[in-house]
Amino acid sequence: NLLSSEKVTVDDRLFSTLSTTTRKLLAYKLPVLITDTVGFIQSLPAWVIDAFHSTLEEIENADVVLLVCDVSDELDTLVMKLQTSLNELMELGVTSPIIIVLNKIDSISKEELKNKIDYIKNLNVSRYRKIIPISVKTGENIDLLLETIYDLLPQLSHLSLTLPNTSSVQSFISWLYERANVLSISYDKDISIDVECNSKLKNKIISTCKKLKGSYILKDS
């Protein structure tokens, strides 16, 4: 909610969020989509786990994954949640960079925070992953988190699309505005669009462009 200026329900109750929510990040360097998924829970029945997996599919296409934990939890609980979540991400086939975000640093002392970070750093769970302590309540280290997200984003591809002016294309344009960074658009006999996107989205855009009987030029970003 803080990053996107939204007011999605936040609650400590189990299953208060059962679906993914995608919003645009506040203006900062370039547009980024933030998707909030259901949290990971240990020892659930198989049918519940299967239901959750369907809500987590978007993580596989993410450029960066934020694993948000409550750092005010007891150390053994915090580590258990980290290990459970990271194991689940590996099972989903996630290969993107993972940032471990330790929220609620305003609720504990600096000494306790340091001890917990040091402990996590000595575990395999933190290997090759960045750890960013933050406070959503006070805003502490939010700028550092944003900088880290942008530093880890992959290089963008630049596509110039030429598409026929049809109703199907209009739906595709709406989809582009939701998923990519539309740099420019002009309407004539055909529609010309310049977009920036990541490599995963690039292939889908090219495929859809071909299906709509359009053409494209791939440029260096």
N, C-alpha and C positions, 0 to 999 in steps of 0.2 A: 504493500500500500504506500509506503514512504517513497519508494523509487518511482512509482507510476502515478502518484497522487490519486489513487483510487480508494474506495471505502468498502472493499470486500470483507465479508464477515470474518472476524478473528476470534477464536474461542479455544479454550483448553479442553473442551469436551471431545471425546472420541467421535470420529467420523463427522465432525462439523463441516469439513470440506471434502466432498467426494468426487469432485470433477476438477479438471484443469481450468485455469483462468489466464487468458493472455491479454496483456496490455502493453502499450508503447511506453518505453522509458521516457522520462522527462528530457526535454531538449538538452543534449550534451554531446558535442562533437558530431555524432551522426545517429539516425534513428536506430533503436534496438528494441526488439520485442522481448518482454519478460513473461515467462509462463510459470505460474504457480501450480504445482501438482499436489496431490494428496501426500501426506507424510508416510514414512515407512513404519510399520508396526510389526513386532515380533510375535511368533506363535499364533498366527491366525489360521482359521480353517482354510483348506485348499480352495474352496469355492470363492471365499472372500479375497484370497490372494489373486486368483484369476481375474476377478472383477477389478481389482486395483491395477493389475498389469495393463488393462485396456486404457486406463487413465494416464499411464506413465509412458505410453508409446512416444509422445512428443519429445521426451528426453533424448531419445536416440538421435534426433535430428538437431539437437542443441549444439551450438558452437562452444558454449561454456556452461558448466553446471554449478549452481550454488547450492551447497549442502548446508542448510541453516540448522544450527543446534542451540539449545538453551544452555549457556555456559554456567548458569546458576545451579544446574543439576549436580547431584553428588558425582564424584569422579567416576565411580564404577558404572553409574547409569549413563553418564555422558559417553564414556568409551564404548559401552554396549550399543548405544544408539548409533554411534559413528560406524562401528564395525558392521552392524546390521544393514545400515543404509548403503555403505560402500559395497558390501557383498551383493546387495540387490542391484546396484548400478552395474556391477560387473556381469551379473546374470542377464541384464538387459542388453549387454553388449556395448555399453557406453565407452567410447574411446576419447571423448573430448576432455579438455582440462577441467579439473574439479577444484573449486575454491571452498574450503571449509570455513564457513562463516559462524563465528561464535557470538551469538547475540546476548543481550542483557548484561553487558559488562558493568552497567551501572548498579547491578544488584550484588556485586561481590567486591572484595578488596583487590587492590592491585597485586598484592602478594599472592592471593589465591589464584588470580587470573594467570600470573606468571607461572605458578606451579603447575597449573592445568595445561597451559600451552607447552611447557617443557616436557611434561609427561606424554602428551599427544605426539610431540615431535620425535620422541624416542620409540614410538610404535610404528609398525609397518603401514598403518592406516594413513599416516601423513606423508609417506614417501612420494616425492615428485608432486606434491599438492601444496598449494599456498594456504596459509591459515590467516584469516583476517578477523580480529576481534572488533565488534561494533556494538553500538547501542542505538536501536531504533527509537527509543524513548528520548534520548538526548541529542541524537544525530552524530555522536562521536564516531569518527573513522568512516563515515559514509562516503566522503570524497575519495578516501583511499580505496574503498571497495570499488567505486566506479572506475577509478584509474586502473585498477587491477583487471576488471572486466574488459575494458577497452584494450589493454595491453595484450590480453590473451585472444582477442578476436582474430580470426584468420583474415588474410588479404581478400578483399572483395573483387568479384568479377563485374565487369561493365558490359551490359548488353544493349544493343540498339535493335529494337523490334519494329517491323512494319507489318501491320495487320489490317485485314478488311474491316470496314465499319459495319459490324453486324451485332445483333443482340448477344450472341454468344461471346463475342469479343468484349463487350461492355461488362459482362460478368467476370471475365478474366481480368480486366483492368481493375475492377473492385478488389479482386483477390490480390493483385499485385500491390495495391496500396496498403493492404493489410499485412503482407508478408515481406515485401522488398522495399528498397528505398527508391522511389520514383523521382528521377532527376528532372525530367521534362516530358511533356506530352503535347502533341499538336494534331489537330483534326483537319483533314482535307478529304480527298477521295478515299485515301487510306488513313490509318492512324499510326503515327510515329511515336514511339516511346523509348526513352532512355532510362535504364534501371541499373542499380547496383544490388548485388546479392552475394550470398556465400556460395561455395561450390556445390553444396548439397541441393540448394534451391535452384541453382543455375540449370542443372539437368532437367528438373521438372518444368521450368519455364520454357526451355528449348523444346521439350517434348510437346507441351501444350501449344506452343507457337506453330509447330508443324501440323498438329491436328486441326488447327484453325485456319490452315492454308496461308500462313504468314511466312515471313522470312526474318532472319536475324543476322547480326554481325557481332562477334565476340571481340571486345576491345580489351586492352590492358587497363587494369584499374589504376 
